[in-house]
């Protein structure tokens, strides 16, 4: 192992492996925000595998205030913008450290795939049925108005839980929570919804679907394609009706006559 790599620390930024750096440099990078405590990984000689940065003792606990802002900014810029002169780029020690990979034991923050499906699909469906049943029973005790308010409170609770799951889903995928705004952008929201539904934790970095993910992905895109086909058919039908309203009225009248005769 090279002299620079001996005892040095290696880390990842946005899924790219860098290093080696000293522990002091690693502390600076963590303080500057260049290293994410959960999404980025750290390794040093003697460790069996890469570990989330937050699990490295003291890395996000013992920073001292008052460090020079310029020095921290420079360190962050170096870590987030790799180049040929990047002092933290992996050099001749690259073949002597274990291959970086996210495994099933890596803990990601936020709401996982199962929790997202439960909160945004199962809970609204089951919750509405339960609220209707409870409100009907409560109407005899607290009156129709009281039962109505009870139903409203229940629906608000369901919406809050669903929104929280959506907001927390993106960190679990290795994405920032700002991506939630993309759900309001046409076409982009298809791609984001696909990730939220099908992709496993850390997908933004490792880009690998598991077995369940493949099944959900296929079902999702089949549903999207089917919805688009139905939408196109409706547009064509509506356009034809606008262009030839008399003809469509004749068809409707014939269908009504056939229905009445049947």
Buried (B, 14 or more C-beta within 10 A) or exposed (E): BEEBBEEBBBBBBBBBBBBBBEBEBBBBBBBBEBBBBBBBBBBBBEBEEBBBBBEBEEBBEEEEEEBEEEEBEEBBEBBBEBEEEEBBBBEEBEEEBEEBEBEEEBEBBBBBBEBBBBBBEEBBEEBBEEBEEBBEEBBEEEEEEEBBEBBEEBBEEBEEBBEEBBBBBBBBBBBEEEBBEBBEEEEEEBEBBBBBBBBBBBBBBBEEBBEEBEEBBEEBEEEEEEEEEEEEEEEEEEEEBEEEEEEBEEEEEEEEEEEEEE
